[in-house]
Amino acid sequence: MTGKGLAAAAAFCVLAASAAFAQNVQPGATGPVTPGTARGPDFPRPVDDKSAAGPADPVAWSPQEVEQALAHCAVLLKGLDVVTETAPPLREGAECGTPAPLRLKSVGRSPQIALVPPPTLNCEMVAALARWLERDVQPLARKHLGAPIARIETMSSYSCRNAYGRAHAKVSEHGKADAVDIGSFVTAHGHAALIIADWGPTARQIAAEVAAAKARAAAAEPKAPLAPSSQPSRITPVAGALALGGQKKDAQSAPAEQPATAAGMMPLDLKTGVAIVIPGISLDPGAGRERSSGFGLVSPSRLGGPKPQPPAADPAPPEGKTDFLRAAHRSACNVFNTELGPEANNAHHNHFHLDMAERIKNTKICE
């Protein structure tokens, strides 16, 4: 074959190979995947595609994963009296999300416990929360608050973030729709037990108050007492008046309108309202003067006008809010893998954090 013939044959082979390669490329194999698009073994994630602009899209849940999660939910929630709404699959990054999230609207009936706003949770958390509310919280509310719980105020549920919002901490259970924060419980009578207001002083607060009281006591300790005088003060009767420390007082300085006593002495006005008796002298500085009503000895004088009326009797909130919250906290430790409240740290001073985090040896955290 001539040189021209060889060149023509080589060109033909290159064109044929290019056409065959184009026919074998899978559509979308290396293109971007929009959120919610399924990715399976036939659509592998591109590796080391440095030409792509921006971060790679996260792997979305496959239809099979979503279907299996929904089937698992049906098993977990069977027999539980809950009202839920199925939410779209959640996926953010490599660790956040869940394939079958639910919005939990209410638990139980007669009364129905409404969760406001409805938290977005996975099925494990919905089942655990329903069991805790019906089996533990309602009996405790009837015991300590005098009425069942009708509403729960939630503060947070699904949120793709690290624990405590720290930049270098592990992903929070909130990022897996596996946690809920509760701020208060409201009874069917409308009385609310707020964790921030009704939990009572924490152990940290009590310790801080004790330390502050000790510091105040140490600062207020009196200094060493002064040496007593060799000549103590005494009351000496003099003509027309009394004087302290033996010092005579001019009788002419005494008011003329004050009568002399039987001993010829003028009374000393100590302004104490208490009669004083000294041998040979009779003092009653309070004579002719109305005693103070500050100790309830006499009725205070009034300037007139209508008498104050007692305030209208408002229905007092039920007692036992602190007992209820602390008992509910203890009972939650038997249901959830994590229960954090005001005693845990300052970050949880106003809510209960509940989650079903999996740990080695099934350990639990209850604080």
Secondary structure, DSSP 4 states (H G I P E B T S, - for coil): --HHHHHHHHHHHHHHHHHHHHHHPPTTSSS---TT----TTSPPPSS-TTS-SSPPPPPPPHHHHHHHHHHHHHHTTT--EEEEE---EEETTTEEESS-EEEEEE-SSS-EEEESPPEE-HHHHHHHHHHIIIIIHHHHHHHTSS-EEEEEEEE-----BGGG-TTSPBPGGGGT-EEEEEEEEETTS-EEEHHHHS---HHHHHHHHHHHHHHHHHTPPPPPPPPPSS---EEEETTEEEETT----GGGS-TTSPP-TTSPPPP---SSS-EEETTEEE-TTTTSPPPGGGTSSPPP---SPPPPPPP---PPPS-HHHHHHHHHHHHTTT-SEEE-TTT-GGGTT-EEEE----GGG--EE-
